Amino acid sequence: MLHSCGLTTATGAPDPTIADRLAIALPFSVMLVVLGSFAFEVLRGRRARSRHRAVLDMVGRRSPDLCATVLAHDLPAAYCLPGYKPRVVVSQGALRLLSAGQLDAVLEHERSHVAGRHHLAMAAMQAFARVFRRLPLAHHAKEQTSVLLEMIADDRALRSQSRDVLATAMYEMAAAKAAPAGAFAVSGPSAVVRLRRVLTPQRRPHVALRGSVAAAAAVVPVIPLLFSCVPTIG
């Protein structure tokens, strides 16, 4: 980078030294490890969902009206299996418990996970947490990513239903059993935080603020290059 900015005295390309090789090899190695861990998480999640999908084919009933698989289970439950051959699953208990509007909100929530390919974002954060397991930031990022993905799905459900309808649906589904591995469920440990958020109307940020954040995100990666080239620009 310094050579490209003209801060070196050599006229040709600098000779690679041990430090130069390490400066390239170490970040590249870390990137390969993270990508390998990401591929592992994606394949592991896909295998878990495939096994559960095979069980659903035997015990579930496909409902064309709901575009979902219905399970004969008394407890209210709703979750989705994203990725290859996605499925939205709802139990008979949830169908008896929820009103038409509440059921629509729950199903829209699950469809959002499928359409947004949220399993890939979670796999990326799980890979990051696996590689940097000693960093508190890695575990915090994985937990917060899960919460944010659920909030995104909540926002999708609010496009078709009111806040009160979604909030009551989340409250009714609070007793739902845990989702299987690799699945997303409308209930969960973040339900209380999300319920408070749904019941509290949020103002959309001003377009100037959103533009400023986008511009900052684009500029930050090139700040080191700009600082390195300032002397030559002057």
Secondary structure, DSSP 8 states (H G I E B T S, - for coil): -TTTTT-SS-SS-----HHHHHHHHHHHHHHHHHHHHHHHHHHHHHHHHHHHHHHHHHH-EEETTTTEEEE--SS--EEEE-SSS-EEEEEHHHHHHS-HHHHHHHHHHHHHHHHTTHHHHHHHHHHHHHHTTT-HHHHHHHHHHHHHHHHHHHHHHTTTS-HHHHHHHHHHGGG-----TT-EESSSTTHHHHHHHHHS------HHHHHHHHHHHHHGGGHHHHHHHHHHH-
